[in-house]
Amino acid sequence: MNLTIGFIALFISIIIPGILFRRFFFYGEFSKQFNTKDPVLHSIFFSVIPGIVIQILAFLIYGLSLGFNSSYLDVFIIFRDITSDGSHETQEATKNFINYNITTFFIYSIGVFLFATFLGWFCSRLIRFLKWDKKYKLFRYSNQWYYIFSGEVLNLKKFEEAHKFSFKNNKGHEQDTLMTYADILVSVSEQNDRKELYTGYVVDYDLKSDDISQLDKIYLIDTHRYKKKEKVIDENGKEIKDENPTQSRNRLKVPGDIFVLNAKNIVNLNLTYIPSIKKQIEKEAKKQKIYSKIQIGYLILISLIILTHIFYEILGLEKTFLSDYFIQTGFWGKLLGILFVNQLLVFLIPNIGEDKKLYYNFKNIGIKIFTLIVWGVLIYWFVLRKLSC
């Protein structure tokens, strides 16, 4: 019975948060990396580490914000008793937890599930937004075929270096790909070494469930097949020479709207990326819109902080854990607090460039850090030090 309860506690506390994190971390095309056909033990194994990290973060956030009635030692005692084989006597802390706090634990667990979901969603979007997956292999998704078929492979670090010498007309560098055109050579028969060439626009692809590094199927539109020209014999038995001897194959249109190609017999694959100017313009406009919202959010947030310092009595903040700060700190001390928080927020705010566009400038990051340290020292010396006395 103890082992069963211990497994349930472990599953709720560690495995489920880890699975939720992975499910929302792998989104869009990268969701193919999170396969529901994976073995149960495989999913559990890869969910343990993120589950532990999430549980520690949630535990610290809960402890610092709401606080625990029990000590950290009691938490470890409760976990040890629940997961033990019953050879040790159940401690009083464990009995109190089961009798009075089991409902609180399940509510806390629901909060952890929501936190794991948000964290997975946020981390994936942050990595993609900052393009860390293209700059650093540590953050790169295992679905390499997405980078290849989407054209983002051109923006990876090694390819960017090659762009300076290989590509012309700025093709490749920060390119937004409209479509990908593929030339696919397929082995039809291994006995007589027969091969056929297919061409078309790639619209989608499937990965093997047991190995996501391998293609399973490729979906093409506007597909053509190249068939080797047959010899033409005249009435006298002589071969008629081709009018265009440079072309050894006939280009035939494959009927149908979508051609599904089994990737098992692919010999080689050649891709041509067709750039999209419109997509690049829309992408820049979307980025500017997001940056504008960040600026507006900053103005709203800093305004709320200032108003909170002015009307803290009306809001009843003098009765909270911030009472010492609001009651004992004078005008200049509160001003230092506002300036320190403002300097923290400055790191998240885009700047206006000479072209009147918003962008993040990390050239002056040293000055910002130095200013933050100065405000931090001042607020510690004139505010926090007096509150701790």
TORKOL-4160 file (C-alpha; in steps of 0.2 Angstrom, whole numbers, padded with zeros to 4 digits, m for minus):
389
<pt num="1" X="0000" Y="0000" Z="0000"/>
<pt num="2" X="0014" Y="0012" Z="0004"/>
<pt num="3" X="0023" Y="0009" Z="m0012"/>
<pt num="4" X="0007" Y="0012" Z="m0021"/>
<pt num="5" X="0004" Y="0029" Z="m0012"/>
<pt num="6" X="0022" Y="0033" Z="m0015"/>
<pt num="7" X="0021" Y="0030" Z="m0033"/>
<pt num="8" X="0005" Y="0041" Z="m0035"/>
<pt num="9" X="0014" Y="0055" Z="m0025"/>
<pt num="10" X="0029" Y="0054" Z="m0036"/>
<pt num="11" X="0018" Y="0053" Z="m0052"/>
<pt num="12" X="0008" Y="0068" Z="m0047"/>
<pt num="13" X="0023" Y="0078" Z="m0040"/>
<pt num="14" X="0036" Y="0075" Z="m0053"/>
<pt num="15" X="0030" Y="0065" Z="m0069"/>
<pt num="16" X="0014" Y="0075" Z="m0073"/>
<pt num="17" X="0022" Y="0092" Z="m0072"/>
<pt num="18" X="0037" Y="0086" Z="m0083"/>
<pt num="19" X="0025" Y="0078" Z="m0096"/>
<pt num="20" X="0015" Y="0095" Z="m0096"/>
<pt num="21" X="0030" Y="0105" Z="m0098"/>
<pt num="22" X="0036" Y="0094" Z="m0113"/>
<pt num="23" X="0019" Y="0094" Z="m0121"/>
<pt num="24" X="0018" Y="0113" Z="m0122"/>
<pt num="25" X="0037" Y="0116" Z="m0125"/>
<pt num="26" X="0036" Y="0106" Z="m0141"/>
<pt num="27" X="0023" Y="0116" Z="m0151"/>
<pt num="28" X="0018" Y="0118" Z="m0169"/>
<pt num="29" X="0030" Y="0108" Z="m0181"/>
<pt num="30" X="0040" Y="0104" Z="m0166"/>
<pt num="31" X="0026" Y="0094" Z="m0158"/>
<pt num="32" X="0031" Y="0080" Z="m0169"/>
<pt num="33" X="0045" Y="0078" Z="m0157"/>
<pt num="34" X="0033" Y="0075" Z="m0143"/>
<pt num="35" X="0025" Y="0058" Z="m0149"/>
<pt num="36" X="0010" Y="0050" Z="m0141"/>
<pt num="37" X="0017" Y="0033" Z="m0148"/>
<pt num="38" X="0032" Y="0034" Z="m0137"/>
<pt num="39" X="0034" Y="0020" Z="m0124"/>
<pt num="40" X="0027" Y="0024" Z="m0107"/>
<pt num="41" X="0044" Y="0022" Z="m0098"/>
<pt num="42" X="0052" Y="0033" Z="m0112"/>
<pt num="43" X="0040" Y="0047" Z="m0108"/>
<pt num="44" X="0042" Y="0045" Z="m0089"/>
<pt num="45" X="0061" Y="0045" Z="m0090"/>
<pt num="46" X="0062" Y="0061" Z="m0100"/>
<pt num="47" X="0049" Y="0070" Z="m0089"/>
<pt num="48" X="0058" Y="0067" Z="m0073"/>
<pt num="49" X="0072" Y="0081" Z="m0074"/>
<pt num="50" X="0060" Y="0095" Z="m0080"/>
<pt num="51" X="0047" Y="0088" Z="m0067"/>
<pt num="52" X="0060" Y="0090" Z="m0053"/>
<pt num="53" X="0066" Y="0107" Z="m0058"/>
<pt num="54" X="0047" Y="0113" Z="m0060"/>
<pt num="55" X="0043" Y="0106" Z="m0042"/>
<pt num="56" X="0058" Y="0115" Z="m0034"/>
<pt num="57" X="0054" Y="0132" Z="m0043"/>
<pt num="58" X="0035" Y="0130" Z="m0038"/>
<pt num="59" X="0040" Y="0125" Z="m0020"/>
<pt num="60" X="0051" Y="0140" Z="m0018"/>
<pt num="61" X="0038" Y="0152" Z="m0026"/>
<pt num="62" X="0025" Y="0145" Z="m0014"/>
<pt num="63" X="0036" Y="0146" Z="0001"/>
<pt num="64" X="0042" Y="0164" Z="m0002"/>
<pt num="65" X="0024" Y="0170" Z="m0007"/>
<pt num="66" X="0011" Y="0161" Z="0004"/>
<pt num="67" X="0023" Y="0152" Z="0016"/>
<pt num="68" X="0022" Y="0134" Z="0023"/>
<pt num="69" X="0014" Y="0130" Z="0040"/>
<pt num="70" X="0027" Y="0116" Z="0041"/>
<pt num="71" X="0046" Y="0117" Z="0041"/>
<pt num="72" X="0056" Y="0111" Z="0026"/>
<pt num="73" X="0062" Y="0096" Z="0037"/>
<pt num="74" X="0044" Y="0091" Z="0039"/>
<pt num="75" X="0041" Y="0091" Z="0020"/>
<pt num="76" X="0056" Y="0079" Z="0018"/>
<pt num="77" X="0049" Y="0068" Z="0032"/>
<pt num="78" X="0032" Y="0067" Z="0025"/>
<pt num="79" X="0039" Y="0062" Z="0008"/>
<pt num="80" X="0050" Y="0049" Z="0015"/>
<pt num="81" X="0036" Y="0041" Z="0025"/>
<pt num="82" X="0024" Y="0041" Z="0010"/>
<pt num="83" X="0037" Y="0033" Z="m0001"/>
<pt num="84" X="0044" Y="0021" Z="0012"/>
<pt num="85" X="0040" Y="0002" Z="0012"/>
<pt num="86" X="0032" Y="0004" Z="0030"/>
<pt num="87" X="0047" Y="m0002" Z="0039"/>
<pt num="88" X="0049" Y="0015" Z="0048"/>
<pt num="89" X="0036" Y="0022" Z="0060"/>
<pt num="90" X="0025" Y="0036" Z="0053"/>
<pt num="91" X="0030" Y="0052" Z="0060"/>
<pt num="92" X="0018" Y="0065" Z="0068"/>
<pt num="93" X="0021" Y="0077" Z="0053"/>
<pt num="94" X="0015" Y="0064" Z="0041"/>
<pt num="95" X="m0001" Y="0060" Z="0051"/>
<pt num="96" X="m0006" Y="0079" Z="0052"/>
<pt num="97" X="m0002" Y="0081" Z="0033"/>
<pt num="98" X="m0014" Y="0066" Z="0029"/>
<pt num="99" X="m0027" Y="0071" Z="0041"/>
<pt num="100" X="m0028" Y="0090" Z="0038"/>
<pt num="101" X="m0017" Y="0096" Z="0023"/>
<pt num="102" X="m0021" Y="0083" Z="0009"/>
<pt num="103" X="m0034" Y="0094" Z="0001"/>
<pt num="104" X="m0021" Y="0109" Z="0001"/>
<pt num="105" X="m0008" Y="0097" Z="m0007"/>
<pt num="106" X="m0020" Y="0093" Z="m0022"/>
<pt num="107" X="m0024" Y="0112" Z="m0024"/>
<pt num="108" X="m0005" Y="0115" Z="m0024"/>
<pt num="109" X="m0003" Y="0101" Z="m0037"/>
<pt num="110" X="m0016" Y="0109" Z="m0048"/>
<pt num="111" X="m0006" Y="0126" Z="m0047"/>
<pt num="112" X="0010" Y="0116" Z="m0051"/>
<pt num="113" X="0002" Y="0109" Z="m0066"/>
<pt num="114" X="m0003" Y="0126" Z="m0072"/>
<pt num="115" X="0014" Y="0133" Z="m0069"/>
<pt num="116" X="0022" Y="0118" Z="m0079"/>
<pt num="117" X="0010" Y="0122" Z="m0093"/>
<pt num="118" X="0014" Y="0140" Z="m0093"/>
<pt num="119" X="0033" Y="0137" Z="m0091"/>
<pt num="120" X="0034" Y="0125" Z="m0106"/>
<pt num="121" X="0024" Y="0137" Z="m0117"/>
<pt num="122" X="0034" Y="0152" Z="m0111"/>
<pt num="123" X="0052" Y="0144" Z="m0113"/>
<pt num="124" X="0048" Y="0138" Z="m0131"/>
<pt num="125" X="0042" Y="0155" Z="m0137"/>
<pt num="126" X="0056" Y="0164" Z="m0128"/>
<pt num="127" X="0069" Y="0152" Z="m0137"/>
<pt num="128" X="0061" Y="0155" Z="m0154"/>
<pt num="129" X="0059" Y="0173" Z="m0151"/>
<pt num="130" X="0077" Y="0176" Z="m0146"/>
<pt num="131" X="0083" Y="0163" Z="m0160"/>
<pt num="132" X="0093" Y="0154" Z="m0147"/>
<pt num="133" X="0089" Y="0137" Z="m0156"/>
<pt num="134" X="0098" Y="0144" Z="m0172"/>
<pt num="135" X="0113" Y="0151" Z="m0162"/>
<pt num="136" X="0116" Y="0138" Z="m0150"/>
<pt num="137" X="0114" Y="0119" Z="m0151"/>
<pt num="138" X="0110" Y="0117" Z="m0133"/>
<pt num="139" X="0093" Y="0125" Z="m0137"/>
<pt num="140" X="0090" Y="0117" Z="m0154"/>
<pt num="141" X="0075" Y="0106" Z="m0156"/>
<pt num="142" X="0079" Y="0088" Z="m0162"/>
<pt num="143" X="0067" Y="0090" Z="m0177"/>
<pt num="144" X="0080" Y="0094" Z="m0189"/>
<pt num="145" X="0069" Y="0092" Z="m0204"/>
<pt num="146" X="0059" Y="0107" Z="m0199"/>
<pt num="147" X="0074" Y="0118" Z="m0200"/>
<pt num="148" X="0078" Y="0110" Z="m0217"/>
<pt num="149" X="0061" Y="0111" Z="m0225"/>
<pt num="150" X="0056" Y="0128" Z="m0218"/>
<pt num="151" X="0073" Y="0136" Z="m0224"/>
<pt num="152" X="0078" Y="0141" Z="m0207"/>
<pt num="153" X="0093" Y="0130" Z="m0209"/>
<pt num="154" X="0100" Y="0145" Z="m0219"/>
<pt num="155" X="0100" Y="0155" Z="m0203"/>
<pt num="156" X="0110" Y="0143" Z="m0192"/>
<pt num="157" X="0127" Y="0149" Z="m0187"/>
<pt num="158" X="0138" Y="0138" Z="m0199"/>
<pt num="159" X="0127" Y="0142" Z="m0214"/>
<pt num="160" X="0127" Y="0160" Z="m0210"/>
<pt num="161" X="0146" Y="0160" Z="m0212"/>
<pt num="162" X="0144" Y="0151" Z="m0228"/>
<pt num="163" X="0131" Y="0164" Z="m0234"/>
<pt num="164" X="0145" Y="0178" Z="m0235"/>
<pt num="165" X="0154" Y="0168" Z="m0248"/>
<pt num="166" X="0141" Y="0156" Z="m0257"/>
<pt num="167" X="0125" Y="0165" Z="m0259"/>
<pt num="168" X="0121" Y="0180" Z="m0270"/>
<pt num="169" X="0107" Y="0193" Z="m0269"/>
<pt num="170" X="0107" Y="0191" Z="m0250"/>
<pt num="171" X="0098" Y="0174" Z="m0252"/>
<pt num="172" X="0099" Y="0165" Z="m0236"/>
<pt num="173" X="0104" Y="0178" Z="m0223"/>
<pt num="174" X="0088" Y="0181" Z="m0212"/>
<pt num="175" X="0078" Y="0174" Z="m0227"/>
<pt num="176" X="0059" Y="0172" Z="m0225"/>
<pt num="177" X="0055" Y="0157" Z="m0236"/>
<pt num="178" X="0039" Y="0156" Z="m0245"/>
<pt num="179" X="0040" Y="0139" Z="m0251"/>
<pt num="180" X="0053" Y="0125" Z="m0253"/>
<pt num="181" X="0055" Y="0116" Z="m0270"/>
<pt num="182" X="0062" Y="0098" Z="m0269"/>
<pt num="183" X="0071" Y="0087" Z="m0281"/>
<pt num="184" X="0070" Y="0069" Z="m0274"/>
<pt num="185" X="0079" Y="0054" Z="m0281"/>
<pt num="186" X="0070" Y="0038" Z="m0276"/>
<pt num="187" X="0076" Y="0020" Z="m0278"/>
<pt num="188" X="0063" Y="0010" Z="m0287"/>
<pt num="189" X="0072" Y="m0006" Z="m0289"/>
<pt num="190" X="0088" Y="m0011" Z="m0280"/>
<pt num="191" X="0091" Y="m0026" Z="m0292"/>
<pt num="192" X="0093" Y="m0017" Z="m0308"/>
<pt num="193" X="0098" Y="0000" Z="m0299"/>
<pt num="194" X="0083" Y="0009" Z="m0306"/>
<pt num="195" X="0079" Y="0026" Z="m0299"/>
<pt num="196" X="0066" Y="0040" Z="m0303"/>
<pt num="197" X="0067" Y="0058" Z="m0300"/>
<pt num="198" X="0052" Y="0068" Z="m0292"/>
<pt num="199" X="0050" Y="0086" Z="m0290"/>
<pt num="200" X="0037" Y="0097" Z="m0282"/>
<pt num="201" X="0034" Y="0110" Z="m0268"/>
<pt num="202" X="0035" Y="0103" Z="m0250"/>
<pt num="203" X="0019" Y="0106" Z="m0240"/>
<pt num="204" X="0022" Y="0094" Z="m0225"/>
<pt num="205" X="0031" Y="0079" Z="m0219"/>
<pt num="206" X="0030" Y="0065" Z="m0206"/>
<pt num="207" X="0044" Y="0058" Z="m0195"/>
<pt num="208" X="0046" Y="0040" Z="m0190"/>
<pt num="209" X="0038" Y="0037" Z="m0173"/>
<pt num="210" X="0053" Y="0027" Z="m0167"/>
<pt num="211" X="0066" Y="0039" Z="m0174"/>
<pt num="212" X="0062" Y="0057" Z="m0176"/>
<pt num="213" X="0079" Y="0060" Z="m0186"/>
<pt num="214" X="0072" Y="0050" Z="m0200"/>
<pt num="215" X="0058" Y="0055" Z="m0213"/>
<pt num="216" X="0043" Y="0044" Z="m0215"/>
<pt num="217" X="0033" Y="0053" Z="m0228"/>
<pt num="218" X="0034" Y="0069" Z="m0239"/>
<pt num="219" X="0019" Y="0078" Z="m0245"/>
<pt num="220" X="0021" Y="0087" Z="m0262"/>
<pt num="221" X="0010" Y="0098" Z="m0273"/>
<pt num="222" X="0013" Y="0102" Z="m0292"/>
<pt num="223" X="0023" Y="0086" Z="m0293"/>
<pt num="224" X="0032" Y="0080" Z="m0308"/>
<pt num="225" X="0041" Y="0064" Z="m0312"/>
<pt num="226" X="0056" Y="0062" Z="m0324"/>
<pt num="227" X="0055" Y="0046" Z="m0334"/>
<pt num="228" X="0070" Y="0040" Z="m0344"/>
<pt num="229" X="0067" Y="0042" Z="m0363"/>
<pt num="230" X="0065" Y="0026" Z="m0372"/>
<pt num="231" X="0073" Y="0022" Z="m0388"/>
<pt num="232" X="0063" Y="0025" Z="m0404"/>
<pt num="233" X="0065" Y="0013" Z="m0418"/>
<pt num="234" X="0060" Y="0017" Z="m0436"/>
<pt num="235" X="0053" Y="0005" Z="m0449"/>
<pt num="236" X="0070" Y="0000" Z="m0454"/>
<pt num="237" X="0075" Y="m0005" Z="m0436"/>
<pt num="238" X="0086" Y="0010" Z="m0434"/>
<pt num="239" X="0086" Y="0021" Z="m0419"/>
<pt num="240" X="0079" Y="0039" Z="m0421"/>
<pt num="241" X="0090" Y="0052" Z="m0414"/>
<pt num="242" X="0083" Y="0063" Z="m0401"/>
<pt num="243" X="0080" Y="0081" Z="m0406"/>
<pt num="244" X="0086" Y="0087" Z="m0389"/>
<pt num="245" X="0100" Y="0075" Z="m0384"/>
<pt num="246" X="0104" Y="0085" Z="m0369"/>
<pt num="247" X="0088" Y="0080" Z="m0360"/>
<pt num="248" X="0089" Y="0061" Z="m0356"/>
<pt num="249" X="0072" Y="0061" Z="m0347"/>
<pt num="250" X="0054" Y="0066" Z="m0350"/>
<pt num="251" X="0046" Y="0078" Z="m0338"/>
<pt num="252" X="0028" Y="0071" Z="m0334"/>
<pt num="253" X="0015" Y="0079" Z="m0323"/>
<pt num="254" X="0009" Y="0068" Z="m0309"/>
<pt num="255" X="m0010" Y="0069" Z="m0308"/>
<pt num="256" X="m0019" Y="0073" Z="m0292"/>
<pt num="257" X="m0018" Y="0087" Z="m0279"/>
<pt num="258" X="m0006" Y="0080" Z="m0266"/>
<pt num="259" X="0007" Y="0067" Z="m0269"/>
<pt num="260" X="0013" Y="0057" Z="m0254"/>
<pt num="261" X="0030" Y="0050" Z="m0256"/>
<pt num="262" X="0037" Y="0036" Z="m0245"/>
<pt num="263" X="0054" Y="0043" Z="m0239"/>
<pt num="264" X="0060" Y="0025" Z="m0236"/>
<pt num="265" X="0068" Y="0024" Z="m0253"/>
<pt num="266" X="0075" Y="0041" Z="m0255"/>
<pt num="267" X="0092" Y="0041" Z="m0261"/>
<pt num="268" X="0096" Y="0060" Z="m0261"/>
<pt num="269" X="0086" Y="0076" Z="m0258"/>
<pt num="270" X="0090" Y="0093" Z="m0266"/>
<pt num="271" X="0080" Y="0109" Z="m0259"/>
<pt num="272" X="0078" Y="0126" Z="m0267"/>
<pt num="273" X="0071" Y="0139" Z="m0255"/>
<pt num="274" X="0060" Y="0152" Z="m0263"/>
<pt num="275" X="0061" Y="0169" Z="m0253"/>
<pt num="276" X="0045" Y="0179" Z="m0248"/>
<pt num="277" X="0047" Y="0198" Z="m0248"/>
<pt num="278" X="0029" Y="0200" Z="m0242"/>
<pt num="279" X="0032" Y="0187" Z="m0228"/>
<pt num="280" X="0047" Y="0197" Z="m0222"/>
<pt num="281" X="0038" Y="0214" Z="m0222"/>
<pt num="282" X="0023" Y="0206" Z="m0212"/>
<pt num="283" X="0036" Y="0198" Z="m0200"/>
<pt num="284" X="0044" Y="0215" Z="m0197"/>
<pt num="285" X="0027" Y="0223" Z="m0194"/>
<pt num="286" X="0022" Y="0210" Z="m0182"/>
<pt num="287" X="0038" Y="0212" Z="m0172"/>
<pt num="288" X="0036" Y="0231" Z="m0172"/>
<pt num="289" X="0018" Y="0228" Z="m0165"/>
<pt num="290" X="0024" Y="0217" Z="m0151"/>
<pt num="291" X="0038" Y="0230" Z="m0147"/>
<pt num="292" X="0025" Y="0243" Z="m0146"/>
<pt num="293" X="0014" Y="0233" Z="m0134"/>
<pt num="294" X="0029" Y="0230" Z="m0123"/>
<pt num="295" X="0032" Y="0249" Z="m0122"/>
<pt num="296" X="0014" Y="0252" Z="m0118"/>
<pt num="297" X="0015" Y="0238" Z="m0105"/>
<pt num="298" X="0030" Y="0246" Z="m0097"/>
<pt num="299" X="0022" Y="0263" Z="m0096"/>
<pt num="300" X="0006" Y="0255" Z="m0088"/>
<pt num="301" X="0016" Y="0245" Z="m0075"/>
<pt num="302" X="0028" Y="0259" Z="m0070"/>
<pt num="303" X="0012" Y="0271" Z="m0068"/>
<pt num="304" X="0004" Y="0257" Z="m0057"/>
<pt num="305" X="0020" Y="0256" Z="m0046"/>
<pt num="306" X="0020" Y="0275" Z="m0044"/>
<pt num="307" X="0001" Y="0276" Z="m0040"/>
<pt num="308" X="0004" Y="0261" Z="m0028"/>
<pt num="309" X="0017" Y="0271" Z="m0018"/>
<pt num="310" X="0005" Y="0286" Z="m0017"/>
<pt num="311" X="m0012" Y="0277" Z="m0013"/>
<pt num="312" X="m0005" Y="0263" Z="m0003"/>
<pt num="313" X="m0016" Y="0267" Z="0012"/>
<pt num="314" X="m0032" Y="0266" Z="0001"/>
<pt num="315" X="m0026" Y="0250" Z="m0006"/>
<pt num="316" X="m0023" Y="0243" Z="0012"/>
<pt num="317" X="m0005" Y="0239" Z="0008"/>
<pt num="318" X="0000" Y="0245" Z="0026"/>
<pt num="319" X="m0008" Y="0229" Z="0033"/>
<pt num="320" X="0002" Y="0217" Z="0022"/>
<pt num="321" X="0020" Y="0211" Z="0022"/>
<pt num="322" X="0025" Y="0227" Z="0014"/>
<pt num="323" X="0019" Y="0237" Z="0029"/>
<pt num="324" X="0037" Y="0241" Z="0035"/>
<pt num="325" X="0042" Y="0248" Z="0018"/>
<pt num="326" X="0027" Y="0259" Z="0015"/>
<pt num="327" X="0026" Y="0266" Z="0033"/>
<pt num="328" X="0044" Y="0268" Z="0038"/>
<pt num="329" X="0051" Y="0274" Z="0021"/>
<pt num="330" X="0050" Y="0292" Z="0017"/>
<pt num="331" X="0048" Y="0301" Z="0001"/>
<pt num="332" X="0066" Y="0300" Z="m0005"/>
<pt num="333" X="0067" Y="0281" Z="0000"/>
<pt num="334" X="0052" Y="0277" Z="m0010"/>
<pt num="335" X="0058" Y="0287" Z="m0025"/>
<pt num="336" X="0074" Y="0276" Z="m0024"/>
<pt num="337" X="0063" Y="0261" Z="m0024"/>
<pt num="338" X="0054" Y="0267" Z="m0039"/>
<pt num="339" X="0070" Y="0271" Z="m0049"/>
<pt num="340" X="0077" Y="0254" Z="m0045"/>
<pt num="341" X="0062" Y="0245" Z="m0051"/>
<pt num="342" X="0062" Y="0256" Z="m0066"/>
<pt num="343" X="0080" Y="0251" Z="m0070"/>
<pt num="344" X="0075" Y="0233" Z="m0069"/>
<pt num="345" X="0061" Y="0235" Z="m0082"/>
<pt num="346" X="0073" Y="0245" Z="m0093"/>
<pt num="347" X="0081" Y="0229" Z="m0098"/>
<pt num="348" X="0065" Y="0223" Z="m0106"/>
<pt num="349" X="0061" Y="0239" Z="m0115"/>
<pt num="350" X="0065" Y="0240" Z="m0134"/>
<pt num="351" X="0074" Y="0256" Z="m0140"/>
<pt num="352" X="0070" Y="0268" Z="m0154"/>
<pt num="353" X="0083" Y="0268" Z="m0168"/>
<pt num="354" X="0088" Y="0281" Z="m0180"/>
<pt num="355" X="0075" Y="0274" Z="m0193"/>
<pt num="356" X="0061" Y="0277" Z="m0180"/>
<pt num="357" X="0059" Y="0258" Z="m0178"/>
<pt num="358" X="0060" Y="0249" Z="m0161"/>
<pt num="359" X="0074" Y="0236" Z="m0158"/>
<pt num="360" X="0084" Y="0229" Z="m0143"/>
<pt num="361" X="0101" Y="0237" Z="m0142"/>
<pt num="362" X="0113" Y="0227" Z="m0131"/>
<pt num="363" X="0128" Y="0238" Z="m0134"/>
<pt num="364" X="0124" Y="0249" Z="m0119"/>
<pt num="365" X="0120" Y="0234" Z="m0108"/>
<pt num="366" X="0136" Y="0238" Z="m0097"/>
<pt num="367" X="0129" Y="0255" Z="m0093"/>
<pt num="368" X="0112" Y="0249" Z="m0089"/>
<pt num="369" X="0120" Y="0236" Z="m0077"/>
<pt num="370" X="0131" Y="0249" Z="m0069"/>
<pt num="371" X="0116" Y="0260" Z="m0066"/>
<pt num="372" X="0106" Y="0246" Z="m0059"/>
<pt num="373" X="0120" Y="0242" Z="m0046"/>
<pt num="374" X="0121" Y="0260" Z="m0041"/>
<pt num="375" X="0102" Y="0261" Z="m0038"/>
<pt num="376" X="0103" Y="0244" Z="m0029"/>
<pt num="377" X="0117" Y="0250" Z="m0017"/>
<pt num="378" X="0108" Y="0267" Z="m0013"/>
<pt num="379" X="0091" Y="0258" Z="m0010"/>
<pt num="380" X="0100" Y="0245" Z="0001"/>
<pt num="381" X="0110" Y="0259" Z="0011"/>
<pt num="382" X="0096" Y="0271" Z="0013"/>
<pt num="383" X="0080" Y="0259" Z="0014"/>
<pt num="384" X="0083" Y="0241" Z="0016"/>
<pt num="385" X="0097" Y="0243" Z="0029"/>
<pt num="386" X="0085" Y="0254" Z="0040"/>
<pt num="387" X="0071" Y="0242" Z="0038"/>
<pt num="388" X="0081" Y="0227" Z="0044"/>
<pt num="389" X="0087" Y="0236" Z="0060"/>
